[in-house]
Structure formats: C-alpha cells, structure tokens
Amino acid sequence: MVRPVGVRLSAALRSARTLRPEPDSSHMERRRRRQRVPLSPQPHHLPTKKILLTLLYLMSGAFTEGSPGVQNACAAGEATKCTECLLLGPECGWCFQEDFLEDPLQNTRCDLVTNLIRKGCNSNLIEFPVAKINIEESQLSQLAPSKVSLHLRPGTEASFILKVQRLDDYPLDLYHLVDTSASMVANLERLNSVGYSLSQKMATFSSNFQFGFGSFVDKPVSPFINIQPDKLVNPCSNYETFCLPAHGFINVLPLTENIREFTKAVEEHIISGNEDTPEGVLDAMLQVAVCENHIGWRKEAKRLLLMITDQISHLALDSKLGGIVLPNDGNCHLKNNIYTHSTIMEHPSVGLLVDKLLENNIHVIFAVQGSRITWYKDLIPLMPGVVAKQLNSELSNLSELVADAYQMLLSEVELQVDNHINGIYVNITAICPDGSEISGHNKCMNVKANDTRLPSQLGKIIRILTLQLNTRFLLI
C-alpha cells in the first residue's frame, strides 16, 4: 500500500515541522522564513530516524499533542533512568541528549517521542525500541517458517504467519497393543493373517513405516486372577490347553520394518487368562507411551497406537481391590521388555495417560469388538487425538478401520504452544481450508495432503500467531 503510506509520511513531516516553536520575530521575518522553508519539506531535510519515529506514532495512534497542564503517562511517571522510562509503556521514549535538561522544569527526558522532538531533543538521540521480527526460512515443506526470533519491549505486540502443510508420505510407526486374554484367542489367530494385508494397506499412505506388537492382560494379583498354584502357572488348565501367566504388559516385538518378524511374533504368541471382565488397558498403554527407547518410537514418525480388545479397562482406583495403593508415577518400568511394576503401582488415571500420550505425540485407535465400543467412545472427549472404531467378529475390517482412522488423524492439524513464559501472552487464529477464521481457535479439520493453495481458495492452513509481552524486564 504505497500510496497511503506516502500520504501519512507527508502528514508526519508537516506535523513534525508545525510542532517546532517559532522564534519571537517580526511578521515580515516569519514570512521570509516561511518562504525559505517549504510547507512540505523534502524527506532529506529531516533525519531518517525522526521520520520513522513520527510515522510510527501516527500509524499506531500514539501521537498526541500534549494539552496545557495535562501530562501523559510517560512524563507523569517521574522516571529517572532509561529503563524505568521504557517500562512505563510502549509509547514512551527516553532522550539521552546531554544538553536536553538545561531547563529541568520544562524538559523531561521521558516522554512521548513527538513531545521530545518538539522540545528540542535530536531524534537520533532518542531511545525508543520497536518490535522486531526475524524470520528464518527453511527447506521443510510442512512448516514455514521453521524459526522466528522476536525482540519485544513491555506492552508491545508482534504478529507473524505460520503456514502448516500436511505431508503425504509421512513416516509411520504403528504399534499393535493386543488384549491376549482367553476371550481374544480367535482374534489373535486372525491378526496373524490380517497383519500382511494391513501392511499393504498402510503402504499406500507411507513408504516408510514400522510395525510393533505388545500384549497385555491384567495385574497378576487377586482378585483379578486366580491365585491357585496350578492357575498361576497355567490359567487355562480347566480347558486342557496351555496359557501364559497373566501379565500387565509385554513388549513382544519392538517396532521394525520387517513385516515377517511381525507376523511371526503374532503367530507364536500364546494367550493368557484372568478372572474379572475389565482388563489392564490403560496400564499397558501408558508403558507403550513412555518407554520410547524400548518400543522404538522414531522422533520424526507419526506415532500410532492400535489397541485391540473386547472388554473395558480398569481405572485407577480399581487397583486398591488387590492391595495396590501406590499411585502410578507415569514412568517407564520395563525390564527385558516386561512391565515390572504391574503389582506395585495402581492403574493410571485417564488424565495421567492423556498427559503422557500428548507429551510423546502418540495417537490412539481403539479397535473394539462387541458392545464395549460405547465405553471407549465415551472416553473420546477426555482424550484428544483418540479414535474409537467398531471391530467386526472376523477382524476383516481391521485394515480399513486403521486406514480410515489414520486419515482422520492426519486431516486434523492442531498448533500447540509449549513452555509458556510468564508475562508473554499468545493468541492464535487458525484460517482453515473451509475459510473459517476464529480468534483463539488453534485447530483445523479436513486438511488435505500437499495442498498449497491459500485459504480463500480452500487450501493451506495459515495460523496467525500474535505475541504480546506484558512483563517487566531489563532491556539491554
């Protein structure tokens, strides 16, 4: 907008000129002076910094002529140091011209910039920091810019545009956490055959993916399991078959690119058994979330946790029935890929689990067989980034279920601000592909892959990030 800026610049120059006090002289002398000094002086007649400062004040609405007998916040603040002056407000400037205080009753070093200039302070000798934004572009196609440096003073604001684009071929880590209680014996056998078709399906979304496999049942203490000696060794002895002892969680196969290792691990795994209906779902999920190195989560990958079950989960206080009263600490407790604190700590609360899932950037798909799906759907409002889907009795819809859920998770893009600093306030406005723009809203839905058009053309997400600094600190 070159023309409006030019108009404001002319106004600024005229205002700066008319604010200068004229010497006490005759009418003819003033007339000759006006003939020598044009009404609209050329830009080079005023210092560059003076033009910039005056223009800033006109554009920001900070320019005000001091009324007789009325002081502004800067002059009324009685600041004796530059730092004290700048803390009074973003409109305040400090004159460090040595001969400016010849008449201390008339001249105050801390004042509006225009007032300081009017009272004779050289604009080049006025301390008036302005907000600065340094944007570093990157080669990354998903987020631009990748780094933004801000220089703010108390009370000022800075805004910039952050563009987020969904990638098509995103690295993917898919960990299968499977309920291996006796009721899931048929599903475990079917998972072995479905595993390969699932890998083929996910290959259409990513050429760089890994599969992993873990099993869980419940806490191996009474009343959750049968503690008769023979049942502790083989929970399925009544059915003339062998089952593994109940366990809280076993990391059977860390994430790997080898799909054959995955199918082999599922094929060779043996079911287990317990006594009550609820399972230790949340307990096992937390270990998968926090044991990054054991599971093999990659930092650059989209992390997907597929939880397969046919029952609801125990909650935190249920552990007290087994005499376990120590709250879950939210840490990793795997030794030789076996959860060692299953009988020591309570089941985690939903809130703790959510914190750990978000902290480790893990998205969850609940694939639930039977009527228990409603229980997991009720958890969705409490668990961001979670999808609950109905699994049929043959597991034939598992591949489509995971693919649809993955697409849904990818189409939802949310901007989060971590490591909040006291006194710095952040406001986010998301401009989404559907053209919606809501201040304070940081999420967009239905985002398509590799869309590079602007929001007005139903394309790329643009998030406007506004930071306001409202704190007291020493400017150096």
HELIX and SHEET records of a PDB file:
HELIX    1   1 VAL A    2  THR A   18  1                                  17    
HELIX    2   2 HIS A   27  ARG A   36  1                                  10    
HELIX    3   3 PRO A   43  HIS A   45  5                                   3    
HELIX    4   4 THR A   48  SER A   60  1                                  13    
HELIX    5   5 ALA A   73  ALA A   76  1                                   4    
HELIX    6   6 CYS A   82  LEU A   86  1                                   5    
HELIX    7   7 GLU A   98  LEU A  101  5                                   4    
HELIX    8   8 VAL A  113  ARG A  118  1                                   6    
HELIX    9   9 SER A  123  LEU A  125  5                                   3    
HELIX   10  10 ALA A  182  MET A  184  5                                   3    
HELIX   11  11 VAL A  185  MET A  202  1                                  18    
HELIX   12  12 PRO A  229  VAL A  233  1                                   5    
HELIX   13  13 SER A  237  TYR A  239  5                                   3    
HELIX   14  14 ILE A  259  GLU A  268  1                                  10    
HELIX   15  15 VAL A  281  VAL A  290  1                                  10    
HELIX   16  16 GLU A  292  ILE A  295  1                                   4    
HELIX   17  17 ALA A  316  GLY A  322  5                                   7    
HELIX   18  18 VAL A  350  GLU A  359  1                                  10    
HELIX   19  19 ILE A  373  LYS A  377  1                                   5    
HELIX   20  20 ILE A  380  LEU A  382  5                                   3    
HELIX   21  21 LEU A  398  LEU A  410  1                                  13    
HELIX   22  22 PRO A  455  GLN A  457  5                                   3    
SHEET    1   A 3 CYS A 110  LEU A 112  0                                        
SHEET    2   A 3 CYS A  92  CYS A  95 -1                                        
SHEET    3   A 3 ILE A 126  GLU A 127 -1                                        
SHEET    1   B 2 LYS A 132  GLU A 136  0                                        
SHEET    2   B 2 LYS A 147  HIS A 151 -1                                        
SHEET    1   C 5 LEU A 143  ALA A 144  0                                        
SHEET    2   C 5 GLU A 157  VAL A 164 -1                                        
SHEET    3   C 5 ILE A 461  LEU A 469 -1                                        
SHEET    4   C 5 ILE A 424  ILE A 431 -1                                        
SHEET    5   C 5 GLU A 437  SER A 439 -1                                        
SHEET    1   D 6 ILE A 250  THR A 256  0                                        
SHEET    2   D 6 PHE A 209  PHE A 216 -1                                        
SHEET    3   D 6 LEU A 172  ASP A 179  1                                        
SHEET    4   D 6 LYS A 302  THR A 309  1                                        
SHEET    5   D 6 ILE A 362  GLN A 369  1                                        
SHEET    6   D 6 VAL A 386  LEU A 391  1                                        
SHEET    1   E 2 LEU A 334  LYS A 335  0                                        
SHEET    2   E 2 ILE A 338  TYR A 339 -1                                        
SHEET    1   F 2 VAL A 413  GLU A 414  0                                        
SHEET    2   F 2 LYS A 443  CYS A 444 -1                                        
END                                                                             
